[in-house]
Amino acid sequence: MLKLGVNIDHVATLREARYPRAAAGEPDPVVAARLAEAAGAHGITAHLREDRRHIQDRDIWLLREVVQTRLNMEMANTPELVRIAQGLKPDIVCLVPERRLEVTTEGGLDVAHHRYSLAETRKRLNDSGIEVSLFIAPDEAQVEASEQVGSQFVELHTGALAQRYGNPQGRAAELERLKRAAAQAHELGLRVNAGHGLNYENVIGLFDVPYLVELNIGHSIISRAMVSGLETAVRDMLSAMAGYPL
C-alpha cells in the first residue's frame, strides 16, 4: 500500500496570520493532525523552520505526544534543530534546504556538495533512534550521494512534475526522471518517498514510478479541507492513491 503523510504546515500558516507566536489560536495544527489520522493518514509531517513562520515549538512537542502513526519532522541541517530533534525523537527526520525568502521549500538538498555535514547529522540522528530522509531532486548524483551519507530514505522532489503536468511532453520527461531516480535509490538500498506540489490530479501520474513507500502531501489536502472538511479531504486523497501498483 502506498502510504500518505499529511503535511499540516499550512494549518499553522493560517493560524499565524491571525495569532502570530501566540500560545493559542485557531486553526490548531495538532487538532488537524488528529483528524487526519482519524481519516486514515499513515503519518503526519510538520516542518519546524528556523524562522518559525508556521509550525511553532509548542506544535511539534504536542504533535509528538498525540500522533499515533508516524511523525515526520522536516527541518534544515542546523545545530539548533538537530538538538531539538534529538530531544523530541520524531519517528523520522527529513532534512530539507531552507531559504528565508521562499514561500515554501523550492528545491532539493545539494547532498553531493554537503556530504560531510549531512553524514554527521545523519549519524547523530540515527544514534538517537531517528530515521533520516533527504529531500532531493530526482538526480543521479544526488541519489548516489544520499546513499553515501547513509540515510535510510530519500524523498524525491516532485515540484517539477507538478509544474509541467499539464504539458504531455513535460510530464513524460519529469516522470522519466522520477522513475530513474526511484529505481536507482532502490538498487542502492534506499527507501523512496516523494512529495511537493502533489494534488488530486497529478498524484495519479506517480503510479508509473516504482518503489514508492509514502507520499507527503499538504497544500492540496488543506485546500480541499476548507470546503469539504479535513477528514473528507484525507479520504479523497487516499482514494486517489489507491490504484498504485503493489
C-alpha positions in Angstrom: 0.0 0.0 0.0 1.3 3.5 -0.9 1.2 5.5 2.4 0.0 9.0 2.9 1.8 11.5 5.1 -0.3 14.6 5.6 1.6 17.8 5.9 -0.1 20.2 8.3 2.2 23.3 7.9 -0.5 25.3 6.1 -2.9 24.9 9.0 -0.3 26.7 11.1 0.2 29.2 8.4 -3.4 30.2 8.6 -3.2 30.4 12.4 -0.1 32.6 12.4 -1.8 35.1 10.1 -4.1 36.0 13.0 -2.3 34.7 16.1 1.5 35.1 15.4 3.6 33.5 18.0 0.7 33.2 20.4 0.3 30.5 23.0 -3.0 29.5 21.4 -5.0 30.2 18.3 -7.0 28.7 15.6 -6.9 26.6 13.5 -4.7 24.3 15.6 -2.4 22.0 13.6 -2.4 19.5 16.4 -6.2 19.1 16.1 -5.7 18.8 12.3 -3.2 16.0 12.8 -5.7 14.1 14.9 -8.4 14.5 12.3 -6.0 13.4 9.5 -5.1 10.2 11.4 -8.8 9.5 12.1 -9.4 9.7 8.4 -6.7 7.1 7.7 -3.5 9.1 7.2 -0.4 6.9 7.7 1.7 9.7 9.1 1.9 13.4 9.9 4.5 15.8 8.5 5.4 19.1 10.1 8.3 21.5 9.1 9.8 23.3 12.0 11.6 26.1 10.2 14.4 28.2 11.5 12.2 31.4 11.4 9.2 29.6 12.9 6.9 31.1 10.2 4.2 28.4 10.7 4.9 25.4 12.9 6.0 26.5 16.4 7.9 24.7 19.1 4.7 24.2 21.0 3.2 22.4 18.0 6.0 20.0 17.4 6.2 18.9 21.0 2.4 18.4 21.2 2.5 16.5 18.0 5.0 14.1 19.4 2.5 13.5 22.3 -0.6 13.0 20.2 0.5 11.5 16.8 -0.3 7.8 16.9 1.0 6.9 13.4 4.3 8.3 12.3 5.7 11.8 13.0 7.9 13.1 10.2 9.8 16.3 11.2 11.1 18.3 8.3 14.0 20.6 9.2 17.1 22.3 8.0 20.5 20.9 8.9 21.3 23.4 11.7 22.7 22.7 15.2 19.6 24.1 17.0 17.2 22.0 15.0 19.3 18.9 15.4 19.3 19.3 19.2 15.5 19.8 19.1 15.1 16.6 17.1 17.3 14.6 19.4 15.2 15.6 22.3 11.9 15.3 20.5 12.6 11.9 18.9 10.2 12.0 15.9 10.0 8.7 14.0 11.8 10.2 11.1 13.5 13.5 10.2 13.5 14.8 6.6 16.4 17.2 6.0 15.4 19.9 3.6 17.0 23.1 2.3 15.7 26.5 3.6 15.9 30.0 2.2 14.4 32.8 4.2 12.6 34.5 1.3 11.0 31.4 -0.1 7.2 30.8 0.4 7.7 27.0 0.6 10.7 24.7 0.1 11.7 25.4 -3.5 14.3 22.8 -4.3 16.1 19.7 -3.1 19.2 19.4 -0.9 22.6 19.6 -2.7 23.7 16.4 -1.0 26.6 15.9 -3.3 28.3 19.1 -2.1 27.4 18.7 1.6 28.2 15.0 2.2 30.3 15.6 5.3 27.9 17.8 7.3 24.9 15.7 6.3 26.6 12.5 7.2 27.5 13.9 10.6 23.9 14.9 11.2 22.6 11.6 9.9 24.7 9.7 12.4 23.7 11.9 15.3 20.0 11.4 14.5 20.4 7.7 13.9 22.2 7.3 17.2 19.2 9.0 18.8 16.9 6.3 17.3 15.6 8.6 14.5 15.4 7.5 10.8 16.7 10.0 8.3 15.4 11.1 4.9 17.0 13.5 2.5 14.8 15.7 0.3 16.4 15.7 -3.1 15.8 16.4 -6.8 15.4 13.2 -8.9 19.0 13.4 -10.0 21.5 10.6 -10.3 24.3 12.4 -8.4 22.1 13.3 -5.5 20.7 9.8 -5.1 24.2 8.4 -5.1 25.4 11.0 -2.6 22.4 10.2 -0.3 23.4 6.6 -0.2 27.0 7.6 0.7 25.7 9.8 3.5 23.9 6.8 4.9 20.3 8.0 5.0 17.6 5.4 5.2 15.2 7.3 2.9 15.2 9.8 0.1 12.2 12.0 -0.6 12.0 12.8 -4.3 11.1 16.4 -5.1 8.0 16.3 -7.3 7.7 20.0 -7.8 8.9 19.9 -11.4 6.4 17.3 -12.2 3.6 19.4 -10.7 4.7 22.4 -12.7 4.9 20.6 -16.0 2.0 18.2 -15.5 -0.3 20.0 -17.9 2.2 19.6 -20.8 2.3 16.0 -22.0 5.9 16.1 -23.1 7.0 17.9 -19.9 5.0 15.4 -17.8 6.6 12.5 -19.6 10.1 13.9 -19.1 9.6 14.5 -15.4 8.1 11.1 -14.8 11.0 9.5 -16.5 13.4 11.4 -14.2 11.4 10.2 -11.2 11.3 6.6 -12.4 15.1 6.5 -12.9 15.8 8.1 -9.6 13.4 5.8 -7.7 14.9 2.7 -9.4 18.5 3.9 -8.6 17.6 4.6 -5.0 16.0 1.2 -4.6 19.0 -0.5 -6.1 21.3 1.3 -3.6 19.1 0.1 -0.7 17.3 3.4 0.0 13.6 3.6 0.6 11.8 6.1 -1.5 9.2 8.8 -0.6 8.0 11.6 -2.7 6.3 15.0 -2.3 5.9 18.7 -3.2 3.1 20.1 -5.3 1.1 16.9 -5.4 -2.7 17.2 -5.8 -5.7 15.1 -6.5 -5.0 15.0 -10.3 -1.2 14.7 -10.6 -0.8 12.1 -7.9 -2.1 9.6 -10.4 0.9 10.2 -12.6 3.1 8.7 -9.8 1.6 5.3 -10.4 4.2 4.8 -13.0 7.0 5.5 -10.5 8.2 2.2 -8.9 9.2 1.5 -5.3 7.4 4.4 -3.6 6.7 4.0 0.1 5.0 7.2 1.1 3.7 10.5 -0.4 3.9 13.6 1.7 1.1 16.0 0.7 -0.1 19.1 2.4 -1.4 22.2 0.4 -3.9 20.3 -1.8 -5.4 18.5 1.1 -5.7 21.5 3.3 -7.2 23.5 0.4 -9.9 20.9 -0.2 -10.5 20.7 3.6 -11.5 24.4 3.5 -14.6 23.3 1.6 -15.2 19.6 2.4 -13.6 19.2 5.8 -10.3 17.6 6.6 -11.4 14.0 7.1 -13.2 14.0 3.8 -10.2 15.6 2.1 -7.8 13.0 3.5 -10.1 10.1 2.5 -10.4 11.6 -1.0 -6.6 11.6 -1.4 -6.3 8.0 -0.1 -8.9 7.0 -2.7 -7.0 8.8 -5.4 -3.8 6.9 -4.4 -5.5 3.5 -4.1 -4.5 2.4 -7.6 -0.8 2.5 -7.0 0.5 -1.0 -8.1 1.9 -3.1 -5.4 
